[in-house]
Amino acid sequence: MADNRDQPPSKSIKPVGLATLKEFLRLEAAGGVLLAGATVVALIVANSPLASLYNQLIDLPIEVRIGTFEIAKPMLLWVNDGLMAIFFFLVGLELKREIVEGQLSSMRQIALPGFAAVGGMAIPAAIYVLFNRDDPVALEGWAIPAATDIAFALAVLSLLGNRVPTAVKVLLVSVAIFDDLGAIIVIALFYTNNLSIPALLGTLPFIAILAILNRRGVSQIAPYAFGGLTIWVLVLKSGVHATLAGVLLAMFIPMRDSRDPSRSPLKRLEHDLHGVVAFAILPIFAFANAGISFAGIGMEQLLHPIPVGIAAGLFFGKQIGIVGFALLGLALGVAKMPKGLGYRHLYGVSLLCGVGFTMSLFIGSLAFEETAVNMLFDERLGILIGSFASGVVGYLWLRATLPKTAADEEDDEESPLDSDVVAEGVS
């Protein structure tokens, strides 16, 4: 992983504290509420007289042409390939920061969420495969129920206010971070088709330039943005999904400014992008992808193996996988339950992780975009049912099991987690 190490870490860089963690959680929760609103609007429009206008909008052709070079896509794919590349860039920034100095920087901290996330991806995928094992086309969607939508999950958690212990919030975010990493790997390995080797080779000089910029401690964002945009175009033409260019670019953003080690270009950029992604990009994505018409829906559609497999994977698979693998890690002595976290909290987190929505919709679009059969209705129906059921039951479970009074948390004191976990934070 690229990082600027010319300058030693400065003591003036203070660890991220509980106040920053709370700011991150509030932002993600607010974004989740807006995401839910965009989804509801899309569903209403798609089932109203405005449905034809909605379909015309997302199918609107948009072209960018320079000489003989062109990128021509409908509006929906500009959202999924273009705007979502910025989302994945933010995910990459978060992953790098967590690996360098956050939740993923030590084995003791990553063991429990790591085990939970592996189970939370493997078991839902296995359940989906079980329902669709006889349909080779449907099997392309095996990764759809493996995803978790952290914004939606935190929005549900925010409904419980200050009754939620910090330990629960940190575990939920930590599992989601691993989940994002797993989704990136899955997309790179399994949803890449018709590779163009010349286009891929064309990215190498620009990757080298980004590495040189990072090594020399260049902290201005403009050179990285130009290199990242060029790589995005080449990756788009290569057959590898273009959103992965965002993750690649994030790995080269310097963690520290070589001239002023107290400043972090990566953290500044991450902070600046959070609002744009939470309040604009993800709601636009939800509006463009969640609009399905329920006209003529019957039991045959509801009981189709694709929506049933997705819904069962998200609702049952996440519970079984997260709790089961977490208990396995604890039994092996590899993982340790953080202070202030009980088994009822762990089960509540497993329920909320069944809210897959954003990443599930994204993987679904990749899984079925090149098939001859239109599976969009089936996969979106399953995602909506599974996510809704997980969110509602997760909320009811935590509401019934959490204390009736505010959790014991003070901004200037240690949280119920180990002190170094809170010091490093997840924001």
C-alpha angles and dihedrals in degrees: 000000000000118000138156108251100158090107124049117239111277122231087225089073103093120207117254109265139203093273091059090047090054091048090053092048093049091051093048092046093050090048089052091055090052089046090054090049092052089050093052091048091050092051092048094048093046090054097045136072086274091068094101091052090049092053092046090052097052091042093048107131115234123186134191112193133180110175107305092343115095143165111202119178139144117257092260093060093045086058095044097041100030113030092034089056086067089050090052090046088058090047088052092051090051092048093050093048092048092049094046099044112346144065094325096048099092135037093231091060099043101044100085099039089040094056091042093050094049091053090042090059101035101048097047089049090049092050091051091050090050091058095042103033093120096052114072092191093051090048088069087077096059093119096052097092093043093078132094126205105215094188094055093042092052090046089058090046091051090062087072092057120198094346089088114093117230089240090066093049093048093049092049092050092044093053089047091052091055088045091055090050090051091049091052091052092047093050092048095048105033109024101053118105140173096014120210106210095193091055091048092049088050090065093060098079091050092047088052090051091052090050091051092048090051094046092051091051098245105173100180110108098211097078091049091048092053092048091046093050091051091049090048091056093047093046089048089055093043098066094246108117108269095224089072088069087069092056091047092051092050091059090065099049106110117250090210137025108246091214095046112023091188088071125074118202089192095053092044092052092044090052092048094049098046095079094044092051097041098043103031118013100044095043089049089049091049093048092049096046108031099060107110126158118233093196110135095004114158141165091282091064094041092051097043110129093241099059091035092051093048095045093046091046093052097042105034101018095055092050095048095041100045098041094039097049092041090054089048091054091048092048092051090051092237095110130046128206108241119240111271095024121111134184091259088058091049091053091048091053090050090055094050090048086064088074096098103159111128100036092035091054090047095050089044091056089052094045097054105024094098099040121103091230122077105235097162095106093048097049095042091049091052092047093050094047095044095044094045093049092047093048095048096045092042091053093047092047095050092042089056097043105036119088116270092233130062117288115255100261130141124181093225096045135067117276124233087271124081110288096244091053091057092042091059094041129182104255 
